[in-house]
Amino acid sequence: MGLIILGGRSNQPADVKDGRLDTSARSAPRAFYVSRDDGRAFSWTSTYSAAAGEETAYLQNTSATRILVIDKIIVAGIQATVHAVGVQTGGTAAGTVMTGRNLNLGNTNTAEATAFGSASVTGSVVGDIIGYGYHPATGSDLLDYNDSLILGQDDAIFIRSVAGTTGLVYNTIEGHFE
């Protein structure tokens, strides 16, 4: 006796060819599903005229129940700049608050995070650097972590302008809570 599998939006029987089920799939990044289904994908942005050695953005996961998965970091600027992403190991960061914007515009969830930018971030003890990037003058750099940079409760990262001429720096950090 055969088995009939109904599915898809049309509720039609699945095709079988040469004894194999003929299927296709659609997939999207995990952040899409978290944004669509749970409203827990966010973007943090800042703009600051930074000099070499200054922290230009800071993000800490303050959720007691969820990890914060960093999808990507984009740094752009007027002047050619080397920048670093690193881990905070102590201290108390301070600066101008960056508000996480929900990427599901129809959702009102707020980010369970503390973030600073748009001015020099102070007070944190800088730990290991986990990535360097470079953008040319009037260019940008994408650090695509492919959901592999994970912040547990109270873990924090920063972006630092490492080398280059003082100039306007634009930071975007995109992440989602799981």
N, C-alpha and C positions, 0 to 999 in steps of 0.2 A: 504494500500500500504506500502511495506517495504522500508527501507532505507539501502543502501549499502555504507559501509564506506571502502574506499581504503586507504592504508597507508603503512608505513614502506618503507624500501629500495626496496622491491620487488613489490610494488604497488598492492598487493593482497588484496582481500576482508578480512575484519576482521572476526574472528570466533565468533559466538554467540552460547552459550550453556545454556540451561535451561532459556532462555530469558535474559541472561546476556552477555555483551560483554567480551570476553576473551582477556585480555591484559597482557603485561609484560613491565617492565621499566628498564632502566639503570640509575643510578645516580652516581655522583661523587661530591666531595667537591666543594664548590663555587669557591675556589681558582683555581681549574682546569679550569673551564669555563672562569674565568677572564683572566687567563694566555693564554689559547688557543684563545679566541675570541678577547681580547683587548690588550694583552701583558702588563698587569699591575700588575703582581705578581712578588715579589722580595725577595731576600735573602740578609741579611747583616751579615757578619762574621768578627770575630776578634779573635786574639790570644794575650794573655798578661800574664806575670808573675806577678800575683796580690797578694797583702797582704790583710788581713782582713780590712774592712772599705773602700776599694777603689771601685769607680765606674769603671766597666770594659767595659761598652757599654752604648750608649745613642742614642736614635732615636726620631726625631721630624718630624711630618707631616707638610710640608711647602706648601702643595697644597691649593690653594684658592677655589677650586671647588670640591674636592673629600675627602672623609674620608679614613683613612688608617686603615684597619682591620688586627689585628695581629692574625695570624693563630696559630703559636706556637713559643716557645722559647726553645732552647736546650742549656744547659750549661754542659760542660765536663771539666775534669781537671786531673792533675797528683796527686794532694793531695786531700784528703777528704775535702769538702767545703760545707758550708751553703751559699746560695745566695738568694738575694731578688730582686724582680721586683717592681719598684715604679714609682711614678709620679713626674715629675719636677714641682715645683710651682713658680720658679723665677730664677733669675740670667741668665748668658749667658754661656752656656756650651762650652768647648773647648777641643781639643785633636787631635789625629790622625784621619783623615777622613776615614770613612768606606764607600765604594761605594756600593750602592744597585745593585745587579746582577739580571738582568731580567731572570726569570725562563722559559720564552719562548725564547729559544736560537736563534730562527729565527726572533726575534723582536728587534728593536733598541730603544724602549721607555726607557727613564731614569726615575728613581724614583724621585718624588717630595718630597724629604726628606733631612734633615740634620742628619748625623750620625757620631759618633765618637767611636773609640775603639782601640784595639791593643796598648794601653798605658792608663795611668790613665786619666779618664775624669774629668776635673776640672771646676769650675765656676758655676755649677748649684746648685740651692737650692732644696734640697731633700724634697719631700712631703710624702704623705701616701704610705705605702708599700701595694701592692695589691696581692702579692704572695711570698711565700718562697719555696725554694726547697733545696734538699740535693743530692749531688752525692758522692759516695765512691771514694777512691783512684783509679785512672785509670778508673773511671766510668763516667756516664753521667746522666742527669736528663732532662726529657721532661716536660715543662709546656704547656699543650695543652689547648689553650683558645677557641678552636672550634668556631672561628670567633666572639667571644663575647667581646674581648678587642678592643675598637674602639677609634682611635685618630682623633679628629676634627682638624680644622686648628690651627696650632701652638701648639697643645698638644704634650707632650713628655713623654717618659718613659726611665728608666735607669735599668741597671743590676748592682748590688753591691755584692762584695764578703763580706759576713757578718762575717763568722768565719771559721777558718781553718789555716793551715800552708801555708806560701807563696809558690806559685807554679804556673805553667802554667795553664791558664784557657782558654777554647775555648767557644766562644759564637756564636750562630746562631739565628737570628730573621727572621722569615718568615712572610710576610704579603702581602696584595693586596689592591689596590685602587679601590673604588667604587664611 
